Amino acid sequence: MGGADKMFGRYSRIIRTSRDNGNIWRIFTDLLSTILLFILLFFIYTNAVKHAELDLQQKQLKNLRLQVEKVIGVRQSIIEDIRKSFQNAGLDINIDKNTGDIVFSSDVLFEFNKADIRPEFKSNLDKFIPQYVNVLTSPKYISSVSEIVIEGHTDNIGDYNYNMDLSQKRANSIVNYILNNNFKNLDSYSKENLKNIITANGRSKSQLIKNSDGSVNQEKSRRVIFKFRLKDEESIKQIDSILSK
């Protein structure tokens, strides 16, 4: 009987071990299934979030592009209206079709090393300024224009600081002439609006114009530029750069 009891006990342990191993295997497979289900659900969730974020980014980019196109459209409209204004007034003045910049030679405007406007050129300003300013300060554009800038530039001859002083004085000279009470070619409305947005800016020799061989074109470098800026234009340029990439 003793031998039979030992054999029966050994058999019982084998049965229990098999049963326990089966339970462990089921627990393991259930746990593995749960983990896999969690990973699948997490993947589905993150994928949905990415799609939602992508949709939001695309909408934001679309809105930014519309803002860029709006600003570009306003600039082109202003340039075209200025061009028509010149044409109607019989003025042969070139305006950059992309930027709206208008360039005058300093040699025409001023005596060498001087900042006083040549008398013969004042009559040209008397005709040019009303056509230019009346467009930019019109009710159609006044809310879009942030600044009208008169930039003075010199050649590379002489000291930088001296040229800075000269270019600033020349820019100031033009602004003072336009805003002076003796300048009668602008109505009071345009002149008051102009006072809020016009700026004189001397650039010395920081933006020289080069010839094809790399040498400095001194005559073209000596110039005065009339330019206008639109509100939020710098931000729009940064946005446009991002969108282009």
C-alpha positions as CSV (number, residue, x, y, z in Angstrom):
1,M,0.0,0.0,0.0
2,G,2.8,2.4,0.7
3,G,4.1,2.1,-2.8
4,A,0.7,2.7,-4.2
5,D,0.2,5.8,-2.1
6,K,3.5,7.2,-3.3
7,M,2.7,6.6,-6.9
8,F,-0.8,8.2,-6.5
9,G,0.7,11.2,-4.9
10,R,3.2,11.6,-7.7
11,Y,0.4,11.4,-10.2
12,S,-1.7,14.0,-8.4
13,R,1.2,16.5,-8.4
14,I,1.6,16.0,-12.2
15,I,-2.1,16.7,-12.7
16,R,-1.9,19.8,-10.5
17,T,1.2,21.1,-12.2
18,S,-0.4,20.7,-15.7
19,R,-3.5,22.5,-14.5
20,D,-1.4,25.3,-13.0
21,N,0.7,25.6,-16.1
22,G,-2.4,25.9,-18.2
23,N,-3.7,28.7,-16.0
24,I,-0.4,30.5,-16.2
25,W,-0.4,30.2,-20.0
26,R,-4.0,31.5,-20.2
27,I,-3.1,34.4,-18.0
28,F,0.0,35.1,-20.1
29,T,-2.0,35.0,-23.4
30,D,-4.7,37.2,-21.9
31,L,-2.1,39.7,-20.7
32,L,-0.4,39.7,-24.1
33,S,-3.7,40.3,-25.9
34,T,-4.5,43.2,-23.6
35,I,-1.1,44.7,-24.3
36,L,-1.5,44.3,-28.0
37,L,-5.0,45.8,-27.9
38,F,-3.7,48.8,-25.9
39,I,-0.9,49.3,-28.4
40,L,-3.4,49.1,-31.3
41,L,-5.7,51.6,-29.6
42,F,-2.8,53.9,-28.8
43,F,-1.7,53.7,-32.4
44,I,-5.2,54.5,-33.7
45,Y,-5.5,57.4,-31.2
46,T,-2.1,59.0,-32.0
47,N,-2.8,58.5,-35.7
48,A,-6.1,60.3,-35.3
49,V,-4.4,63.1,-33.4
50,K,-1.8,63.5,-36.1
51,H,-4.5,63.7,-38.7
52,A,-6.3,66.3,-36.7
53,E,-3.1,68.3,-36.1
54,L,-2.3,68.0,-39.8
55,D,-5.7,69.3,-40.8
56,L,-5.4,72.2,-38.4
57,Q,-1.9,73.0,-39.7
58,Q,-3.2,72.9,-43.3
59,K,-6.0,75.3,-42.4
60,Q,-3.6,77.7,-40.7
61,L,-1.2,77.6,-43.6
62,K,-4.1,78.3,-46.0
63,N,-5.1,81.3,-43.9
64,L,-1.5,82.5,-43.8
65,R,-1.2,82.2,-47.5
66,L,-4.4,84.2,-48.0
67,Q,-2.9,86.9,-45.8
68,V,0.3,87.0,-47.9
69,E,-1.7,87.1,-51.1
70,K,-3.8,89.9,-49.7
71,V,-0.8,92.0,-48.8
72,I,0.8,91.3,-52.2
73,G,-2.4,92.2,-53.9
74,V,-2.7,95.5,-52.1
75,R,0.9,96.4,-53.0
76,Q,0.3,95.6,-56.7
77,S,-2.9,97.7,-56.6
78,I,-1.0,100.7,-55.1
79,I,1.8,100.4,-57.7
80,E,-0.7,100.3,-60.5
81,D,-2.7,103.3,-59.2
82,I,0.6,105.3,-58.8
83,R,1.6,104.4,-62.3
84,K,-1.7,105.5,-63.7
85,S,-1.5,108.7,-61.7
86,F,1.9,109.5,-63.2
87,Q,0.6,108.7,-66.6
88,N,-2.4,111.0,-66.3
89,A,-0.2,113.8,-65.0
90,G,2.2,113.4,-67.9
91,L,5.1,112.4,-65.7
92,D,7.8,110.1,-67.1
93,I,8.8,108.5,-63.8
94,N,9.8,104.8,-63.4
95,I,8.3,102.8,-60.6
96,D,9.5,99.3,-59.7
97,K,6.7,97.0,-60.7
98,N,7.4,94.6,-57.8
99,T,8.4,96.8,-54.9
100,G,7.0,100.2,-55.8
101,D,10.4,101.9,-55.3
102,I,11.1,105.1,-57.1
103,V,14.7,106.1,-57.6
104,F,16.2,109.5,-58.2
105,S,19.8,110.3,-58.9
106,S,21.4,112.4,-56.1
107,D,23.4,114.1,-58.8
108,V,20.2,115.5,-60.2
109,L,18.7,116.4,-56.8
110,F,21.8,117.9,-55.1
111,E,25.1,119.7,-55.7
112,F,28.2,117.6,-55.0
113,N,28.6,117.2,-51.2
114,K,25.6,119.4,-50.5
115,A,22.2,118.6,-49.0
116,D,20.2,121.5,-50.4
117,I,17.8,120.6,-53.2
118,R,18.6,122.1,-56.6
119,P,16.1,124.8,-57.4
120,E,15.5,123.3,-60.8
121,F,14.5,120.0,-59.3
122,K,12.0,121.5,-56.8
123,S,9.6,122.0,-59.7
124,N,9.8,118.3,-60.4
125,L,9.1,117.5,-56.8
126,D,6.1,119.9,-57.0
127,K,4.6,117.7,-59.7
128,F,5.7,114.3,-58.5
129,I,4.9,114.5,-54.8
130,P,1.1,115.2,-55.1
131,Q,0.6,112.2,-57.5
132,Y,2.6,109.9,-55.3
133,V,1.3,111.0,-51.9
134,N,-2.4,111.3,-52.9
135,V,-2.5,107.7,-53.8
136,L,-0.8,106.4,-50.7
137,T,-2.9,108.6,-48.3
138,S,-6.2,108.1,-50.1
139,P,-9.1,106.5,-48.2
140,K,-8.5,103.4,-50.3
141,Y,-5.0,102.7,-49.0
142,I,-4.4,104.8,-45.9
143,S,-5.3,102.0,-43.5
144,S,-2.9,99.6,-45.3
145,V,0.2,101.9,-45.5
146,S,2.4,102.0,-42.4
147,E,5.3,104.2,-43.7
148,I,6.6,106.3,-46.6
149,V,10.4,106.2,-46.5
150,I,12.8,108.7,-48.1
151,E,16.2,107.0,-48.3
152,G,19.4,108.7,-49.0
153,H,22.4,106.7,-50.4
154,T,26.0,107.7,-51.2
155,D,28.9,106.2,-53.1
156,N,31.9,104.5,-51.4
157,I,34.1,107.6,-51.5
158,G,34.9,109.0,-48.1
159,D,34.3,108.1,-44.5
160,Y,31.2,106.0,-43.5
161,N,30.1,108.4,-40.8
162,Y,30.5,111.4,-43.1
163,N,28.4,109.7,-45.8
164,M,25.9,108.8,-43.2
165,D,25.5,112.4,-42.1
166,L,25.3,113.5,-45.7
167,S,22.7,110.9,-46.8
168,Q,20.6,111.7,-43.7
169,K,20.7,115.4,-44.4
170,R,19.6,114.9,-47.9
171,A,16.7,112.7,-46.9
172,N,15.7,115.2,-44.3
173,S,16.0,118.0,-46.8
174,I,13.3,116.4,-49.1
175,V,11.0,115.6,-46.2
176,N,11.3,119.2,-44.8
177,Y,10.6,120.6,-48.3
178,I,7.4,118.5,-48.7
179,L,6.1,119.2,-45.2
180,N,6.9,122.9,-45.3
181,N,4.0,125.3,-45.2
182,N,5.2,126.8,-48.5
183,F,4.6,123.5,-50.3
184,K,1.1,124.2,-51.6
185,N,0.7,121.2,-53.9
186,L,-0.7,118.9,-51.2
187,D,-4.1,119.5,-49.6
188,S,-4.3,119.7,-45.8
189,Y,-5.8,116.2,-45.5
190,S,-3.0,114.5,-47.4
191,K,-0.3,116.6,-45.6
192,E,-1.6,115.7,-42.2
193,N,-1.7,112.0,-43.0
194,L,1.7,112.3,-44.5
195,K,3.2,113.7,-41.3
196,N,2.2,110.5,-39.4
197,I,3.9,108.1,-41.8
198,I,6.8,109.8,-43.6
199,T,10.3,109.0,-42.5
200,A,13.8,110.2,-43.6
201,N,16.5,107.5,-43.5
202,G,20.2,107.9,-44.3
203,R,21.9,104.7,-45.4
204,S,25.4,106.1,-46.1
205,K,27.3,103.6,-48.4
206,S,25.7,100.5,-46.9
207,Q,23.8,99.5,-50.2
208,L,26.2,100.2,-53.0
209,I,25.3,99.4,-56.6
210,K,27.9,97.2,-58.4
211,N,28.8,96.9,-62.0
212,S,28.9,93.5,-63.7
213,D,32.6,93.2,-63.0
214,G,32.0,93.7,-59.2
215,S,33.3,97.3,-59.1
216,V,31.2,100.0,-57.5
217,N,29.0,102.1,-59.8
218,Q,29.5,105.4,-58.0
219,E,27.0,107.4,-60.1
220,K,24.1,104.9,-59.5
221,S,25.0,104.4,-55.9
222,R,24.4,108.2,-55.2
223,R,20.6,108.1,-55.1
224,V,17.4,108.9,-53.2
225,I,14.7,106.3,-53.0
226,F,11.0,106.8,-52.4
227,K,9.4,103.7,-51.0
228,F,6.4,102.7,-49.0
229,R,5.8,99.9,-46.5
230,L,2.6,98.1,-45.7
231,K,1.4,97.2,-42.2
232,D,2.7,93.9,-40.9
233,E,4.8,93.6,-44.0
234,E,7.9,92.2,-42.2
235,S,5.7,89.5,-40.6
236,I,4.2,88.7,-44.0
237,K,7.7,88.4,-45.5
238,Q,8.6,85.9,-42.9
239,I,5.4,83.9,-43.4
240,D,5.9,83.9,-47.1
241,S,9.4,82.6,-46.7
242,I,8.1,79.8,-44.5
243,L,5.3,78.9,-46.9
244,S,7.8,78.9,-49.8
245,K,9.8,76.2,-48.0
